[in-house]
């Protein structure tokens, strides 16, 4: 257990860093573009030019900074076996309900800790009609304002160790987890290593798993073979196949040569913007991104403690240089597992596959929403959390002494 090194934290980017960003934007050189290219070849030139102009002359980072600093932010030193001490940045928003359920929210890439912002007032709201939650989220090591690992091999077990140590350090010996993207995988590793003792249940909005195997899970294997897919599953798997054919190039690069890509993203704010903007738009369900919203999102990466390249390495480490599935190390446990299905999520596995991850007790299907569920559809995701862990839900009371009700 790491010592109590908690310190209040406020985002405060030096003026020199902001001036350097503006100088780089002024010197930007743009590529050409084919006629009527649209989104076929990537982020459209007109969009990127508009965003760059706004970033340089209109976007007010200091205003965003002040709004971010409304959140209760802290840092804490956490010892990670084999990797020394990392200084971790996190948000800890307590509910007014004393017996609220502790919940850890975990972001992914190209996300960050601010993905939880819209959820905070909803999840922490006290009521006799639904459970309330003490919410914690942290910047993954190498993301946002957390320190980046300096050694090779920092992968699923290590991210889970950081998360569990953080929750224990805050006094939450038992808690539940919600996450998507890398948050899905890290939640799985948390369940693998800390189920029952610490982790009591998890809800994912990124329903990805490997197919069941005959020798290890014969019943699930036979269920998979002989159960026809529903239209919902067929549509989801078709989206996944389309994504694997046409949308996974970024992952191949980040999983194999992140350092090479990192030079471009660390030196060029325009390159970073285009790289991330393509994903923000393409992975969402027609979400109406505002320009300043995009620029704040990308600025978190540009001004991040480890720099834009540090966040890429999670792909290399979690997939062993793209040679194994990131979920391969997640083992089945009997704690409660829930899955929220959003129609434009690019990762989708059949129910029999998801049952290899845990005891699947809760499922919800939504009409709108994509990869960034917490940001796109915060009310819907909040309702899923409440239903799963509420009085009528299959995971009510999993954290001892904490019903969450006012």
ABEGO torsion letter per residue (X at the ends): XBBBABBBBBBBBBAAAAAAAAAAAAABBBBBBBBGAEAAAEBBAAAAAAAAAAAAAABBAAAAAAAAAABBBBBBBBBBBGAEBBBBBBBBBBBABAABBBBBBBBBOABBAAAAAAAAAAAABBBAABBBBBBBBBBBBGBEABBBBABBGBBAAAAAAAAAAAAAAAGBABBBBBBBEAAAAAAAAAAAAABGAABAEBBBABBBBBBBBAAABAAAAAAAAABBBBAAAAAAAAAAAAAAAAAAAAAAAAAABAAAAAAAAAABAAAAAAAAAAAAAAABBGBBBBAAAAAAAAAAAAABAAEAAAAAAAAAAAAGGGABBAAAABBBBABBBBBBBBAABABBBBAAAAAAAEBBABBBBBABEBABAAAABAAAAAAAAAAAABAABAABGABBGBAGBX
